[in-house]
Amino acid sequence: MMGTDEHYPRNGTLKSHCDQKQQENNSLKNGYHKNEKVQKNGMGNGFHQPRVRGEDSFEEAPMYVAVLTYMGYGIVILFGYFRDLLRAIGLEKCHQAQEREEQKDFVPLYQDFENFYTRNLYMRVRDNWNRPICSLPGPVFDLMERVSDDNNWTFRLTGRTIENVINMGSYNYLGFAENNVDFLKTVAEVTRQYGVGVCSTRQELGNFSIHEKLERHVAEFLGMESAMAFGMGFATNSMNIPALVGKGCLILSDELNHTSLILGARLSGATIRVFKHNNMQSLEKLLKEAICSGQPRTHRSWKKILIMVEGIYSMEGSLVRLPEIIALKKKYKAYLYLDEAHSIGAVGPTGRGVTEHFGVDPNEVDVLMGTFTKSFGAAGGYIAGKKELVDYLRAHSHSAMYATAMSPPVVEQIIRAIKCIMGVDGTTEGQRRVRQLAENTRYLRSRLKDMGFIVYGNQDSPVVPLLLYLPGKVGAFSRAMLKRKIGVVVVGFPATPITEARARFCVSAAHTKEMLDKVLQSLDELGDYIRVKFSRHRLSHRPELDGETDFELDS
Amino acid sequence: MEMKKMRENLGWLYYQYLLITGIYVLEPWEQSVFNTVLFTTVAMVIYTSYVFVPVHVRLALEFFSELVREQPESTVALMS
């Protein structure tokens, strides 16, 4: 790994801890002492020995599954055409928007595939999404019961609530979505002091002292020089990338980047080239080509080359290959934009994100972006980097100039969450939650693999996609899980490739072992009943594992 | 008890059929339409094979056995 030797002289006192940490993958027991040191030091002293990164698994299903998936989609599409024919003839009433009689001779408005898909496929299974929630999205929540009398075209609330449904879909990684009065005292104080509305943009009269306090805390937490916070995570990406790059620059973005990154890249006007997901050879080839040939027609060199990647990809659960990307970046003199929306607070021994997980100095990443929505239980996003960069963004970003500043109670929630994770408030609650999340993640992932499900992604990522493949099983799975009082998120065609529909679990530190056991038991039964255990690596019984040497059994 | 188990088993098999073909998402009358069409097609295939397969197999066997019988006769003719 690059640069490890440079760290030894600086971290001389930590060396013995580092060695021990290297031997045990399970650094949590060791990490307890080290974390106290980190808290007292203040800065995220993330110069640990670079970790060996677990491999991402993207196991492929047997061929008959792909064939059956296509067949299933084919049959439902045929029936879609049949129903459209009935609607066109007039034998059936069309519930969706339709053109008026006078417009029928003009260009058809609703004939493209997206509308067809919505009318004929999405509507049939629509009751699995947009379920109304009537409590806080903690580890358990309450759903409002709703039924449909006309096959999901309209819904009717029965008035009953389904209580204590286990929540496996909310991005509540560290459990900060809570309404415990003791924890929220400071938030109530701040609301009393500042009110709730800001009524201005940051640049005009919306720059409160609490915003500056937040930015100082964020910078300290990440170990960067300076940071800036914005009101909306999506807007952080889409409004700030145009301020950083423009025409004449090159953006190399990963295949599976989030829509906000793609939107920001397109708005900026730079040339965009896509490299295969997490594939370093593809990225290096693009970099070489870019530097050798320069801009398309004039062959002048590119003004800037920006590599855009995410910490954890939310649909796959895979981790970025950070050390390799940093090595490539240094070799070819490019810049790196790392979007840590899902990974901040969720990976790393003290919860400081992928930079800590890999033992990389966060200052080597040029622009470190993240959101407060997922692990901090609030809303908004931040960008951290060198002081010149952040000062430039304060003056030139659209989001800074035109968007309203963050609301004070939300800001205070983020500050208290950061203080809790760093341990500055005097308790070890934050570190306990980070450890609990890592334990829960490992437990859930290993048990799911043992049962024989195909699960994508890295073993340390709290985003767990479980593949279902067939369109019929997607709807059946979600409904059956709700009957067993577990709420899951299933994702289908437009968000994932057509053959890879999945259910995505988000592990939380607030889940207790009993909850996870209940979920695992239901998944086991349901997996057998519906037949979604496609993995070919299924382990039939535990004692066989004793011979394996690639992980420790002392936990 | 066995009747109940068999019925449960059959019910589960039907459920699997619904899930795999994707019919599970359709409305009940559409499911009936699909089942009718599929059942009719399968019945026609079975009937056709019942009527025609024995005749075709017999003719094919006769054709090939005739070829084999003719071979030694032609070699004898060449030699003499």
Chai-1 contact restraints between the chains, C-beta under 6 A:
chainA,res_idxA,chainB,res_idxB,connection_type,confidence,min_distance_angstrom,max_distance_angstrom,comment,restraint_id
A,L68,B,I20,contact,1.0,0.0,6.0,A-B,restraint_1
A,G72,B,G22,contact,1.0,0.0,6.0,A-B,restraint_2
A,I75,B,T21,contact,1.0,0.0,6.0,A-B,restraint_3
A,I75,B,G22,contact,1.0,0.0,6.0,A-B,restraint_4
A,V76,B,G22,contact,1.0,0.0,6.0,A-B,restraint_5
A,F79,B,L26,contact,1.0,0.0,6.0,A-B,restraint_6
A,F79,B,E30,contact,1.0,0.0,6.0,A-B,restraint_7
A,R124,B,V25,contact,1.0,0.0,6.0,A-B,restraint_8
A,V125,B,V25,contact,1.0,0.0,6.0,A-B,restraint_9
A,N151,B,E27,contact,1.0,0.0,6.0,A-B,restraint_10
A,P471,B,G22,contact,1.0,0.0,6.0,A-B,restraint_11
A,G472,B,L19,contact,1.0,0.0,6.0,A-B,restraint_12
A,G472,B,G22,contact,1.0,0.0,6.0,A-B,restraint_13
A,G472,B,Y24,contact,1.0,0.0,6.0,A-B,restraint_14
A,K473,B,L19,contact,1.0,0.0,6.0,A-B,restraint_15
A,G475,B,V25,contact,1.0,0.0,6.0,A-B,restraint_16
A,A476,B,L19,contact,1.0,0.0,6.0,A-B,restraint_17
A,A476,B,Y24,contact,1.0,0.0,6.0,A-B,restraint_18
